[in-house]
């Protein structure tokens, strides 16, 4: 099984998944409409249910405006509740809002969910999330370079793992961007949890493949590097697929289908991210290692010579 033969096709498949989502995310950044939840931006999230009917959403916004909250966004959910997002609302103002809603619509208001995060805390979460991802990337390079120090070009293994990890992170952001456009998804604390979990699993898979390359390099010394890497991938292929499918993917699929709306977004992101981690270990990290070894970029822009007559 020659997996590495079509390595550029695998890269094209990855780009087809990543580019549309990143285009959407870039446009959201330009419009300053990035789908960040209150965990990162700060603010309040109030989910309520009116016992007698559902009032018009515009009327709910007017109640907020009357009490000085000018940026309220209101939408209905699949469960028939009403979700109200706004800037930070303290306990006193929240009680005033609930009282005003009950008075205006003549209906008791049942609070389903209430989250409030101050602006300063939201900024701390955002900065620390970036630091956590950066530290994780640095730790990967240091660990893999140290673990493979006896091999030639040990630093390459760490760089290839980072490139594949960036691939997995890009897939996660792409999926969330598309989900925000189609289903109203937001990047929240659970998204950060899923992202860090994907990074951890991604690195673990890369180390398994790279470790088999290291073992085979001592046993199969006569093979050229590309054949050696391909043989190592084939040896780990069944283990990688079976481990992910049997222990993680099926469980996450069940959670996405039957876990309820609260965990559905988290489960889908984790499902796709871990699948991407397995894919990139086999079809991204190892092929990049081969391209680097063969220095194939030297021939990327050369014209193919016409066959001799």
C-alpha positions as CSV (number, residue, x, y, z in Angstrom):
1,X,0.0,0.0,0.0
2,X,1.7,3.2,-1.2
3,X,0.1,5.9,0.9
4,X,2.7,8.5,0.2
5,X,2.3,8.3,-3.5
6,X,-0.7,10.7,-3.5
7,X,0.5,13.0,-0.7
8,X,-0.3,16.2,-2.7
9,X,-3.9,15.0,-3.1
10,X,-4.2,14.7,0.7
11,X,-3.0,18.3,1.1
12,X,-5.6,19.4,-1.5
13,X,-8.4,17.7,0.5
14,X,-7.2,19.5,3.7
15,X,-7.3,22.8,1.9
16,X,-10.8,22.2,0.6
17,X,-11.9,21.8,4.2
18,X,-9.8,24.6,5.7
19,X,-10.0,27.4,3.2
20,X,-13.8,28.0,3.1
21,X,-14.0,28.2,6.9
22,X,-11.0,30.5,7.2
23,X,-12.5,32.8,4.5
24,X,-15.6,33.0,6.5
25,X,-13.6,33.7,9.7
26,X,-11.5,36.4,8.0
27,X,-14.7,38.1,6.8
28,X,-16.0,38.0,10.3
29,X,-12.8,39.5,11.6
30,X,-13.0,42.3,9.1
31,X,-16.6,43.0,10.0
32,X,-15.7,42.7,13.7
33,X,-18.3,40.0,14.0
34,X,-16.2,37.1,15.3
35,X,-18.5,34.5,16.9
36,X,-17.0,34.8,20.4
37,X,-19.2,34.0,23.4
38,X,-19.3,36.1,26.6
39,X,-16.6,33.8,28.0
40,X,-14.1,35.8,25.8
41,X,-15.8,39.1,25.3
42,X,-17.6,39.6,28.6
43,X,-21.3,40.1,28.9
44,X,-24.5,38.4,30.1
45,X,-26.5,35.5,28.7
46,X,-30.0,35.0,29.9
47,X,-32.2,32.2,28.7
48,X,-35.9,32.4,29.8
49,X,-39.2,30.9,29.1
50,X,-42.6,32.8,29.4
51,X,-45.3,30.7,30.9
52,X,-48.1,32.2,28.7
53,X,-47.0,32.5,25.1
54,X,-43.9,34.1,23.5
55,X,-43.7,37.9,23.2
56,X,-42.3,39.5,20.1
57,X,-38.5,39.6,20.2
58,X,-38.5,43.3,19.3
59,X,-40.6,44.1,22.5
60,X,-38.0,42.3,24.6
61,X,-35.3,44.4,23.1
62,X,-37.3,47.5,23.9
63,X,-37.5,46.5,27.6
64,X,-33.7,46.2,27.7
65,X,-33.4,49.6,26.0
66,X,-35.6,51.3,28.5
67,X,-33.4,50.1,31.3
68,X,-30.2,51.3,29.6
69,X,-29.0,48.1,27.9
70,X,-28.7,49.1,24.3
71,X,-26.9,46.1,22.8
72,X,-29.3,43.2,23.6
73,X,-29.6,40.5,21.0
74,X,-32.6,38.1,21.2
75,X,-33.3,34.8,19.5
76,X,-35.4,31.7,20.1
77,X,-34.0,28.2,20.6
78,X,-35.0,24.8,19.5
79,X,-36.4,24.1,22.9
80,X,-38.9,27.0,22.7
81,X,-36.9,29.3,25.1
82,X,-35.7,32.8,24.4
83,X,-32.0,33.6,24.5
84,X,-30.9,37.2,25.4
85,X,-27.3,38.3,25.0
86,X,-26.1,41.7,26.1
87,X,-23.3,43.6,27.7
88,X,-22.5,42.8,31.3
89,X,-25.6,43.0,33.6
90,X,-25.1,42.9,37.4
91,X,-27.5,41.1,39.8
92,X,-29.5,44.3,40.6
93,X,-30.1,45.2,36.9
94,X,-30.9,41.6,36.1
95,X,-33.7,41.5,38.7
96,X,-35.0,44.8,37.3
97,X,-35.1,43.4,33.8
98,X,-36.9,40.2,34.9
99,X,-39.5,42.3,36.8
100,X,-40.0,44.6,33.8
101,X,-40.4,41.6,31.4
102,X,-43.1,40.1,33.7
103,X,-44.9,43.4,34.1
104,X,-44.8,44.2,30.4
105,X,-46.1,40.8,29.1
106,X,-48.2,39.8,32.1
107,X,-46.5,36.4,32.3
108,X,-44.2,34.8,34.8
109,X,-40.7,34.4,33.5
110,X,-38.8,31.2,34.2
111,X,-35.0,31.6,34.1
112,X,-33.4,28.6,32.4
113,X,-29.8,29.7,32.2
114,X,-27.9,32.8,33.4
115,X,-24.2,33.5,32.7
116,X,-22.4,36.7,33.4
117,X,-18.7,37.5,32.7
118,X,-17.1,40.8,33.4
119,X,-15.2,42.4,30.5
120,X,-11.8,42.2,32.3
121,X,-12.3,38.5,32.9
122,X,-13.2,37.9,29.3
123,X,-10.0,39.6,28.2
124,X,-8.0,37.5,30.6
125,X,-9.6,34.3,29.2
126,X,-8.7,35.4,25.6
127,X,-5.1,36.2,26.4
128,X,-4.5,33.1,28.5
129,X,-6.1,30.9,25.8
130,X,-3.5,32.2,23.3
131,X,-0.7,31.7,25.8
132,X,-1.9,28.1,26.5
133,X,-1.9,27.2,22.8
134,X,1.6,28.8,22.3
135,X,3.1,27.0,25.3
136,X,1.6,23.7,24.0
137,X,3.2,24.2,20.6
138,X,6.6,25.0,22.1
139,X,6.4,22.0,24.4
140,X,5.7,19.8,21.5
141,X,8.8,20.9,19.6
142,X,11.1,20.6,22.6
143,X,9.7,17.2,23.6
144,X,9.9,15.6,20.1
145,X,13.3,17.1,19.4
146,X,14.6,15.7,22.7
147,X,12.9,12.3,22.2
148,X,14.3,11.9,18.7
149,X,17.7,13.5,19.4
150,X,19.6,10.4,18.3
151,X,18.0,10.5,14.8
152,X,19.3,12.6,11.9
153,X,17.5,16.0,11.6
154,X,15.5,15.4,14.9
155,X,14.3,19.0,14.8
156,X,12.3,18.3,11.6
157,X,10.0,15.9,13.5
158,X,9.0,18.6,15.9
159,X,8.4,21.1,13.1
160,X,6.4,18.6,11.1
161,X,4.3,17.8,14.2
162,X,3.6,21.5,14.7
163,X,2.6,22.0,11.1
164,X,0.2,19.1,11.4
165,X,-1.1,20.5,14.7
166,X,-1.7,23.9,13.0
167,X,-3.6,21.9,10.3
168,X,-5.9,20.4,13.0
169,X,-6.4,23.8,14.7
170,X,-7.3,25.3,11.3
171,X,-9.8,22.5,10.7
172,X,-11.4,23.2,14.1
173,X,-11.7,27.0,13.4
174,X,-13.0,26.3,10.0
175,X,-15.7,24.0,11.3
176,X,-16.7,26.6,14.0
177,X,-16.8,29.4,11.4
178,X,-19.1,27.4,9.1
179,X,-21.2,26.4,12.1
180,X,-21.5,30.0,13.2
181,X,-22.8,30.9,9.8
182,X,-25.3,28.0,9.5
183,X,-26.3,27.2,13.1
184,X,-25.2,30.3,15.2
185,X,-22.3,28.5,17.0
186,X,-20.0,30.6,19.2
187,X,-16.5,30.1,20.5
188,X,-16.9,29.6,24.2
189,X,-15.1,27.9,27.1
190,X,-16.2,24.5,25.8
191,X,-14.7,25.4,22.4
192,X,-11.3,26.1,24.1
193,X,-11.6,22.8,26.0
194,X,-12.2,21.0,22.7
195,X,-9.3,22.8,21.0
196,X,-6.8,21.9,23.6
197,X,-8.0,18.3,23.7
198,X,-7.6,18.1,19.9
199,X,-4.0,19.5,20.2
200,X,-3.2,16.8,22.8
201,X,-4.6,13.9,20.8
202,X,-3.0,15.3,17.6
203,X,0.4,15.3,19.1
204,X,0.0,11.8,20.6
205,X,-0.9,10.4,17.1
206,X,2.1,12.1,15.5
207,X,4.5,10.7,18.1
208,X,3.1,7.2,17.5
209,X,3.8,7.4,13.8
210,X,7.2,9.1,14.2
211,X,8.3,6.6,16.9
212,X,7.6,3.7,14.4
213,X,9.7,5.6,11.8
214,X,12.5,5.8,14.4
215,X,12.3,2.0,15.2
216,X,12.3,1.0,11.6
217,X,15.2,3.3,10.8
218,X,17.4,1.1,13.0
219,X,16.0,-2.2,11.5
220,X,15.4,-1.4,7.8
221,X,18.5,0.6,7.1
222,X,18.7,-0.3,3.4
223,X,15.3,1.2,2.5
224,X,15.2,4.7,1.2
225,X,13.6,7.2,3.5
226,X,10.2,7.5,1.6
227,X,9.8,3.7,1.5
228,X,10.7,3.5,5.2
229,X,8.1,6.2,6.2
230,X,5.4,4.6,4.1
231,X,6.1,1.2,5.7
232,X,5.9,2.8,9.1
233,X,2.6,4.5,8.3
234,X,1.1,1.2,7.1
235,X,2.2,-0.5,10.3
236,X,0.5,2.1,12.5
237,X,-2.5,2.6,10.3
238,X,-4.8,0.0,11.8
239,X,-3.8,1.0,15.3
240,X,-4.5,4.7,14.7
241,X,-7.9,4.1,13.0
242,X,-9.2,1.4,15.4
243,X,-8.1,3.4,18.5
244,X,-9.8,6.6,17.4
245,X,-13.0,4.9,16.1
246,X,-13.6,2.4,18.9
247,X,-12.6,4.5,21.9
248,X,-13.5,8.1,20.9
249,X,-15.3,8.8,17.7
250,X,-18.3,6.5,18.2
251,X,-18.8,7.9,21.7
252,X,-18.6,11.4,20.5
253,X,-21.0,10.6,17.6
254,X,-23.5,9.2,20.1
255,X,-23.0,12.4,22.3
256,X,-23.6,14.6,19.3
257,X,-26.7,12.8,18.3
258,X,-28.3,12.2,21.7
259,X,-26.5,14.4,24.2
260,X,-28.8,17.4,23.9
261,X,-28.4,20.8,22.4
262,X,-26.1,22.0,25.2
263,X,-23.3,19.6,24.4
264,X,-24.0,19.1,20.7
265,X,-21.6,21.8,19.4
266,X,-18.8,20.7,21.8
267,X,-19.2,17.1,20.7
268,X,-19.2,17.9,17.0
269,X,-16.1,20.1,17.2
270,X,-14.3,17.4,19.2
271,X,-15.5,14.7,16.8
272,X,-14.2,16.5,13.7
273,X,-11.0,17.8,15.5
274,X,-9.9,14.3,16.7
275,X,-10.7,12.8,13.3
276,X,-8.5,15.6,11.8
277,X,-5.8,14.7,14.2
278,X,-5.8,11.1,13.1
279,X,-5.9,12.1,9.4
280,X,-3.1,14.6,9.7
281,X,-0.8,12.1,11.5
282,X,-1.0,9.8,8.5
283,X,-1.6,12.1,5.6
284,X,0.0,15.4,6.6
285,X,2.8,15.1,9.1
286,X,4.6,12.1,7.6
287,X,4.3,13.3,4.0
288,X,5.7,16.7,5.0
289,X,8.6,14.9,6.6
290,X,9.2,13.0,3.3
291,X,8.9,16.2,1.2
292,X,11.5,17.9,3.5
293,X,13.9,15.0,3.2
294,X,13.6,14.9,-0.6
295,X,13.6,18.7,-0.9
296,X,10.8,18.4,-3.3
297,X,10.2,22.1,-3.4
298,X,13.1,22.4,-5.8
299,X,10.9,20.8,-8.6
300,X,7.6,22.4,-7.8
301,X,7.9,25.2,-10.3
302,X,9.9,23.5,-13.0
303,X,8.4,22.6,-16.3
304,X,8.1,19.0,-17.1
305,X,10.5,18.0,-19.8
306,X,9.0,16.6,-23.0
307,X,9.7,12.9,-23.5
308,X,12.5,12.2,-26.0
309,X,11.3,11.3,-29.5
